[in-house]
Amino acid sequence: MVCHHWYWIRVRELCEGDVHDMRGCCAFVRGNGCCGAKADEYLQQFLDETTWYNHIVLGYLLPTNLWYPLPHFLQTWLRNYLAGTLLYLISGFLWCFYIYYLKRNVYVPKDAIPTNKAMLLQIYVAMKAMPWYCALPSLSEYMIENGWTKCYDRVSEVGWLPHLLYLSLYLVFVEFGIYWMHRELHDIKPLYKYLHATHHIYNKQNTLSPFAGDGEDSPWW
């Protein structure tokens, strides 16, 4: 592992007693002296947090013998999958109940309400996309837990100004990536034909529903 000079300066500071920031190269030298031990201790916070999330979601939704023997990464993916699916279905059904039933013809004209068949097809396509949706956050959690990122545990470790700057840059990069991904799905004809065309079947006024939103940024849409 080759690190920049300033990283090694920081590692030296850490080993001399500064334990507020365990990121950087320190995460890659764990097991080698005091810095490695501190890195393990710091990264354990992230592992403990995701384990806690897994126990909350999976513990309430599934029998213990079905999920507890699974490796931590698969537990995390399963937690994201189940929680994401429930959030998608519950929020979509509540929206439809309020807008299409309780407030029928108030917010949406009668001829703009999609049919049950259209909404079921949207749910079907979204369910095909959901495993891929859940793979990316599961992978990012795995990278954080193993010290492959510069993720920090508390805002106080970097300060509010850098934190807000990082957040802004993150949002810019995400929107930039989504824009170009969507543009290329239109420009590259095979990708449009086999992956993205499905999205445009259900984004007309009289077919669009909240159930069409989940797959918006996935390859299936």
C-alpha positions in Angstrom: 0.0 0.0 0.0 1.5 3.3 -1.1 0.3 6.4 0.7 0.9 10.1 0.3 3.5 11.7 2.6 0.8 13.6 4.6 -1.0 10.3 5.3 2.1 9.0 7.0 2.4 12.1 9.0 -1.1 11.6 10.2 -0.4 7.9 11.0 2.5 9.0 13.1 0.2 11.4 15.0 -2.3 8.7 15.5 0.2 6.3 17.0 1.4 9.1 19.4 -2.0 9.3 20.9 -4.4 11.2 18.7 -7.3 8.9 18.3 -10.0 11.2 16.9 -9.4 10.4 13.3 -8.6 6.8 12.4 -9.0 7.1 8.6 -6.5 7.0 5.9 -3.5 4.7 5.8 -4.0 3.8 9.4 -6.8 1.6 8.3 -4.5 -0.4 6.1 -1.8 -1.1 8.6 -4.0 -2.5 11.4 -2.4 -5.3 13.2 1.0 -3.6 13.1 1.5 -1.9 16.4 -0.6 0.7 18.2 -1.9 2.4 15.1 -3.2 -0.9 13.7 -5.1 -1.6 17.0 -6.6 1.8 17.0 -7.7 1.5 13.4 -9.4 -1.8 14.1 -11.2 -0.1 17.1 -12.3 2.8 15.0 -13.5 0.7 12.1 -15.4 -1.5 14.5 -17.7 1.4 15.2 -19.0 1.2 11.6 -19.3 -2.6 11.7 -21.2 -2.4 15.0 -23.6 0.2 13.6 -24.5 -1.8 10.4 -24.8 -4.9 12.6 -27.3 -3.1 14.7 -29.3 -2.0 11.6 -29.3 -5.6 10.4 -30.6 -6.9 13.8 -33.4 -4.3 13.9 -34.7 -4.9 10.4 -34.1 -8.6 9.9 -34.9 -9.5 13.6 -38.4 -8.1 13.1 -39.1 -9.4 9.6 -37.5 -12.9 9.5 -36.9 -15.9 11.8 -33.4 -15.7 13.2 -32.4 -19.1 11.8 -33.0 -17.7 8.2 -30.7 -14.7 8.4 -28.3 -15.0 11.3 -26.0 -17.7 9.8 -25.5 -15.5 6.7 -22.2 -13.6 6.2 -22.4 -10.0 7.3 -22.3 -8.7 3.8 -25.4 -10.8 2.8 -27.2 -9.8 6.0 -26.6 -6.1 5.0 -27.8 -6.7 1.4 -30.9 -8.6 2.7 -31.6 -5.8 5.2 -31.4 -3.2 2.4 -33.5 -5.3 0.1 -36.3 -5.9 2.6 -36.4 -2.3 4.0 -36.2 -0.8 0.5 -39.0 -3.0 -0.8 -41.2 -2.2 2.1 -40.6 1.5 1.9 -41.3 1.4 -1.9 -44.6 -0.6 -1.5 -45.9 1.1 1.6 -45.2 4.7 0.4 -46.6 3.9 -3.1 -49.8 2.4 -1.7 -50.4 5.2 0.8 -49.9 7.8 -2.0 -52.3 6.0 -4.3 -54.9 5.6 -1.5 -54.8 9.3 -0.7 -54.5 10.8 -4.2 -56.5 8.2 -6.2 -59.2 7.3 -3.6 -59.6 9.9 -0.8 -58.9 12.9 -3.1 -60.1 11.4 -6.3 -60.4 14.0 -9.1 -59.0 16.7 -6.8 -55.3 16.6 -7.6 -55.4 14.3 -10.7 -58.0 14.3 -13.4 -60.0 11.1 -13.7 -58.6 10.2 -17.1 -55.0 10.6 -15.8 -55.3 7.9 -13.1 -53.4 4.8 -14.2 -55.0 1.4 -14.4 -54.3 -1.3 -11.9 -52.6 -3.3 -14.7 -50.2 -0.4 -15.4 -49.3 -0.1 -11.7 -48.8 -3.8 -11.3 -46.4 -3.8 -14.3 -44.5 -0.9 -12.8 -44.2 -2.8 -9.5 -42.9 -5.8 -11.5 -40.2 -3.8 -13.2 -39.2 -2.1 -10.0 -38.9 -5.5 -8.3 -36.4 -6.5 -11.0 -34.4 -3.4 -10.3 -34.5 -3.7 -6.5 -31.7 -6.3 -6.0 -29.3 -4.0 -8.0 -30.4 -1.0 -6.1 -29.5 -2.7 -2.8 -26.2 -4.1 -4.0 -24.6 -0.6 -4.3 -25.2 0.6 -0.7 -24.3 -2.9 0.6 -21.0 -2.6 -1.2 -20.4 0.9 0.0 -21.0 -0.2 3.6 -18.5 -3.1 3.1 -15.9 -0.6 1.8 -16.4 1.7 4.8 -16.2 -1.2 7.3 -12.9 -2.3 5.8 -11.3 1.1 5.8 -11.3 1.5 2.0 -12.8 5.0 2.3 -12.3 8.2 4.2 -15.6 8.0 5.9 -15.8 9.5 9.3 -17.9 8.6 12.3 -18.7 12.1 13.7 -18.9 15.6 12.1 -16.6 16.8 14.9 -13.8 14.8 13.3 -13.7 17.1 10.3 -15.7 20.2 11.3 -19.0 21.5 9.9 -17.6 23.5 7.1 -15.7 20.6 5.5 -18.6 18.3 6.2 -21.0 20.6 4.3 -18.5 20.9 1.5 -18.1 17.1 1.2 -21.9 16.8 1.2 -22.2 19.4 -1.6 -19.5 17.7 -3.7 -21.2 14.4 -3.2 -24.5 15.7 -4.5 -22.9 17.3 -7.5 -21.1 14.1 -8.4 -24.2 12.0 -7.9 -26.3 14.3 -10.1 -23.5 14.4 -12.7 -23.3 10.6 -12.8 -27.1 10.2 -13.1 -27.4 12.7 -15.9 -24.7 11.0 -18.0 -25.9 7.5 -17.2 -29.4 8.5 -18.4 -28.1 10.3 -21.5 -26.0 7.3 -22.5 -29.0 5.0 -22.0 -30.6 7.1 -24.7 -27.6 7.5 -27.0 -26.4 3.9 -27.0 -29.1 2.1 -28.9 -28.6 -1.4 -27.6 -28.8 -0.1 -24.0 -31.9 1.8 -24.8 -33.6 -1.1 -26.5 -32.8 -3.8 -23.9 -32.7 -1.9 -20.7 -34.1 1.6 -20.8 -37.1 1.4 -23.1 -39.3 -0.1 -20.4 -39.1 3.2 -18.5 -40.8 5.1 -21.3 -43.7 2.7 -21.5 -44.9 3.9 -18.1 -44.0 7.6 -18.0 -47.0 9.0 -19.9 -49.6 11.0 -18.0 -52.2 8.3 -17.8 -49.8 5.5 -16.9 -47.5 7.3 -14.5 -47.9 6.4 -10.8 -45.7 6.5 -7.7 -44.7 2.9 -8.4 -42.9 4.0 -11.5 -40.4 6.1 -9.5 -38.3 3.4 -7.9 -36.6 2.2 -11.1 -36.0 5.8 -12.4 -32.3 5.7 -12.1 -31.7 1.9 -12.5 -30.7 0.2 -15.8 -34.1 -1.4 -16.0 -35.6 2.0 -16.5 
